[in-house]
Amino acid sequence: AELAIDNNAVERAIRPITLSRKNCLFSGSHDAAHTAAIFFSLLGACKENNVNPTHWLMDCLTRVQNCDPKNYKELLPHNWKK
């Protein structure tokens, strides 16, 4: 079996997460950092579920206005259907 000598593939995969974490150190406040963490988590969930984040966000921001809070789960990336 061939093994890679380096871990560049793993480092490239986690780079966006690492950069976001570093940038969130200077969010301005704890609440702002918390909000950013939620936002980045949702965008990461879009990526994991092969959902276009732009389409998902535009649709959800429109639908959330008329959505019953009991149905917010339907708007999460893994449940979202266009």
Order of alpha helices (4+ residues) and beta strands (2+ residues): alpha-alpha-alpha
